[in-house]
């Protein structure tokens, strides 16, 4: 009888163990600014191990999960990636092998929660050396480079407004796209604006600043929307990085924005980054405080409400890794009923974008000590035909070129309507 119970216990244990083994589902890749991302999807949460190879151009990671299909071998030839192979290394282990063009940094991120009932593992391959070679070819004509970072994204919604049904990540992306649209449609080639993301995708905080570093950006700006337990809190605020906070409220804002949804592991860890941070910290902080003040002035000129005195300092992860003047912009409070209603308006978000664009131009003039020739922003009006054919929620997610149309007259930093 004892042998029977022991045998039954072993069988049940084996079944439980087999049931708990994660299974590989799918993979894809995304060509981001300054890096290439691979996404691996599994049925259940799992763990992984980075395998150090003698050939440093081979990045290998073993993931605990069954691979029940034929091995995928794909020649990608994008950025720093030459090819990728993913398949079963041995029972219960899925192996990803990335062949690099250059020895470079590769990072692995594991989602803290499932998306669409699938566990996610992200692998980011840095394109720094490829980007650097391309930049050296055009070094003489390098424009003033601005990296604009729409906060949050993907499974990280940021602050949520339940009354109007929108998230911080969507507002940040929409306003940032509008800023890029402004510069793309101005007759100028002095300023080049690059977004860290132009779709609803998540980027770890330090990877956002890394994009600015790789592109040797002149300034880095991160766009967010604020929230508060006080509904009366209203207005835009502007932050620069400092180890000490200017107020308890600034410290709380930094705490909220520093929350990261992913566990990060890097294949290469260097003390050089810490040294560079110490060397560049003082001068960068001074210029960052100037940048934050200039952005505030841009909002004041466009008659956008300012929260308190406007400019604050605190310790932000997304800013501390940037080696150029950096600022974080909270464009308003989604927790304030009146301000959140304004934020749903397409023209109002265009006014916010013009405020940021105006600040970028002013900082360009300040740092380069030269005048920006064309300061006329494209004036726009709502395209009623397009708006009427869609519901209000779609109007919220729009970008200028889709739901706003340019009008003939040019200039002016204040739109005539706040629709």
N, C-alpha and C positions, 0 to 999 in steps of 0.2 A: 504493500500500500504506500509506504514512504517513497519507494522508487517511482511509483506512478505519479504521486504529487510533485516530486522533484522534476520528473520528465515534463509534466504539464506546465510547471512554472517556467522551465527553460523555453518551451515552445511559445508561451505567452510573451515572455521577455523578448524572444527573437522577433516575434510579430510586431511588438511595440517599437523595437529598434528600427525595423525595416520601414515601418509607417512614418517614423520621424525623420528619415533621410530626405534631405532637400533634393529636388530634381531641377536640372537646368531646363529653362523654358525657351529663351530666345536671347538674342543680342543685337545691338546696333551701334552705330557711331555717329557723332555729331561734330562738324568742323566749326569750332568756336574761334573767337579772336585771340590768337596767341597760343592755342592749344587744340588738341584733338581728343574728344571724350568718347570712351567706350562704355556702354551700359550693358550689364549682364543681369538677366532676370531669372530668379529661382522661385520655386514653389513655396519655400519656407525660409525663415531666417537661417543664416549659416555663418561660417567664418572662413578666413583665408590665410594663406602664408605666402609671402614674397620669397622666391627662390633666387639666391645669388648665383649668377652664372659667370664662368671664366670669361666668356665673350660679353663685354659690357654693353654691346649693342643689342643684346637679347634681354628683354624684360619678361620675366616669367612669374606668374602668380597661380597658385593652386587653390581652388575653391572647393570646400567640402560639399559635394552634391553630385548626383548621378547624371552622366551625360548619355542620353539614350537615343543618339542619332549619329549619322556619319560626321566625321571630322570636317570642320569648315576651314578651308585655306583660301585666303582672299588677298590679292595684291591691291593695296589701297593707294600707295604713292601720294599721300597728302601730308603736308606739313613735315614733321619729323618722322613719320611712319612710312616704312617701306612695304611691310606686309604683316598679316596677322593670322594666327592659327589657333583654333579652339576646338577641343575634343576631350575624349576620356583618357586620362593619364593612367588610371587604374580604377578598379571598382570603387565608387563613392567619391572620386576626385575628378573634377573638371579642371583642365589646365589651359590657361591662356598664355600664348607666346606672341610677343610683339617685337618685330625686328625694326630697330631704329636706324635712321640714316646717320645720326650723330649721337654720341654719348650725352645724355641729358637727363633731366629730372622727370620722374614719373610718380604720380601720386594715386593712391587708392582710397576711395571713400565708401563707407558702408552706411546705408540708410538706417535710421533709428526706427523707422516704421514702414509698413508696406504701402505700396501704391498699386491700386487696381488688383489687390490681393496677391501681389508679387513682391518678393524681397529683392532689393536692388543693390548692386555693387557697381561703383563708377571707377573707371581708370582714366586719368587725365595725363596725356603726354604733352609736355611743354615744347613749344615750337621756337624757343628763344633764339637758338643759333641760326635757324632758317630765317627767322624774321630779321636778325641782325645782319646777315649777309645781304638780304634784299634792301635793308635800309642803307647799308654802306654804298650800294650802287647809286642811291639817290640822295646822298648825304648833303650835297650842296643845295638841293632844293627842298630840304626838309621843312614842311610847314609847322606852324604852331599847333601842336597836337593836344587835343583835349579828350580825355577818356571820361565818358559819362556813364555812371553805373546805376541802372534801375534796381532798386533794392528788392530783396526777397525773390520770389519766383518759384515755379514748380510746386512741389508739395508744401512749400513754406509760404503761406498767404500773407504774412505780416498782420497788421491790424485789420479787423473785419468790421464792416458796417452792415448790420442786419436790416436796418430800416430801408435802405436803398439797394441792398443786395450787391455790394461790391467789396473788393479786397484791396489792401494797400499795394500789393504786387502789381495789380492791373493799372492803378492810378500812376504809380511810379513809371511803369513801362510806357504808358500812353503819353505822359508829359515829356519823357525823355525822347521818344520818337518824334514828337513835335519839335523839340529843340534841334534834333538832327535835320528834320525837314526844313527848318528855317535856314540853316547854313547850306544845305544842299541846293536851295532855291535862291540864294543871294548871289549876286555877281561878284564873287571873291574867291581867291585861292590862298589867302593868308592863314586861315584856320581850318584844320582838319578835325572833325569830330567823330569819335568812334564809340559805339555802345558796347558794354560788356556782354549784354544779351539783347536780342531783338525779338525773342519769342518767350513763351512761358516756360522757362527752364531754370532749374536751381543751380547756383554757383556758390561754392563755399566762400566764406568771407575773405580769406587770405588769397584765394585764386583771383578775386576781383582786382585787388591791388597789384597782383603779379602781372596781370595784363597790362596795366599802366607802366610797370617796370620794363617789361619786354618791349614795349613800343616806345620807350624813352619819352613818355608823355611829359608835357610842360605843366599840366595841371590835371588833377583827378577830382571828380565831384560825384558823390553818391546821393541819389534822390529817394526820399522816403515820405511817408505821411504819418503823422503822430496820432496818439490816442491818449486819453486820460480818464481817470475815474470821475473827474469833474467835467460835467457837460459844458460848463461855461468857458473852459479853456479854449482859446481860439487864436488863430494866426500862425504865420510861418516863423520858423526859427532856424538858426544857422550855427553849425558846430565845427570846431577844428580840434585836432587831437592834442591832448595834454595828459600827462601822467596824473595830474590832480584835476578835480572837477571844479567848475566855477560855482556850482550849487548842487543841492540835493536832487533837484529836478533834473539837472543835466546828467547827474550820475545815474538816475533812473532811466533816462532815455538811452544812455550808453548800454545799460544792462539789457534793455529790451532788444536793441539792434545787434548786440553781440551774440545773441543766442544762435547757435548753429545746429542744423538738423542732421549733420553728418559727422561720423567719426573719421578722422583723417590720419593716414599714414603715408609718409614720404619715403621713397626709395633712397634718397640721398639727403642727409642732414648736415648743414654747414654752419660753423660758427661765424663765417664771414658775414652772414646776413645780420647777426647781432652787432658786429663791429660797425657795419655800415649804418645801422640804425642809430648808434651812438654818435657817429661822426656827423651825420646829416640832420640829426634831430633838431638842433638849435635853430639853424637857418631855415629849415623846412617849417618849423612851428611858427616862426615870425611871419613868413610869407603866407602860411595857411591862415593865420589870423587876419592878415590883410585881405586875402581872398574871401573869407567869410564875411568881412565887413563890406566888401564891394558887392557881393551877392545880395546882402541885405539892402544896400542902396538901390539895386536894380528892382527889388520888390517894392520898395517905398515909392519909387518913381512911377510904377505901374499901379499904385494905390491898392496894393495887396496888404491885408491886415498883417501886422507883426505881433508875435507873441512876446510880451514883456519887453526887455531891452534888445531882444533879437539875437545877439551873438553870444554864444556860450562855448565853453571848452570842457571836454571830458575824454575819457580813454576809450576810443573806438577801435576794435580789431581791424575793421575794413580800412581805417585811415593810418593806423600805426605802421603797417607794412609798406606804405607808399613812400617813395623817396622823392616825391615832388610835392609842391604845394597842394593841399587837399582840404576839402570841405564836405560836410554832410548837410544836406538840405532837407528839412521837414516842411513840406509845402503847405501843411494845414492839419487840422484835427478831424479825423473821421468820426470822432466821438461827439463832435459838436453838431447839433441838428441843422443849423443854418449853414455852417461852413461845408458840411458834407453834402448838402443840397447843391451848393455852388460847385463843388468838385465834380458832380455828375454832369455839369454843363460843358459842352465841347469848346465854346468860345472862352469860357473862364480858364479852362486848362491850357488853351492857347496863350492867354495872357500870362499864365504862370511860366510857360515855355519861353515867351518873349522876355520875361524878367531874367530868366537864367541866361538866355542868349545875350542880353544886354550886358550882364555881369561878365560873361566870358570875353566880350569885346573890350570892356573897360580894363579887365586884368591884362589882356593882350597889350593894350596901349601903355599900361603902367610898367609891365615887365620889359617890353621891347623899346619903350620910349619913342614910339612913333604913332602916328594917327592912322586909325582904321578908315579906309577910304569910303566904303559903302555901308552906312548904318541903317539903311532903309529895309525894314523887315517886310516880307510879303503880307499884305493885308488880306483878310479872308472873311467870308461869310458862310453861314450854314447852307449847304446845298439841300434845299427843301425837298426836291424830288427823291433824293437818296434817303433822306431822313424819314420821309413819309412812307417809304417802301419797307422800312424796318421798324422794329419795336424800339422802345426807349433804351432797353438794355444794350442792344447792338450799337446804338448811337454812343453809349458810354465807352465801348471798347474801340471806337474808331480811331484812325490816324488821319492827319490832315488831308493827305492826298486822296483819301477814300471818301470822306464825309464833309470835308471843307473844300471850298473852291476859292482860288485867288480872285480878288477883284482888281479892277484896272488901276485905281489910285494906289500909290505906294506910301510907305512910311507910317509914322505914328506908333507910339509905344503903348497905346491904350485902345482896345477894341471898342467899337461903338455899342456892342450888345454883350450881355452876360447870360446868354441862353444856356 
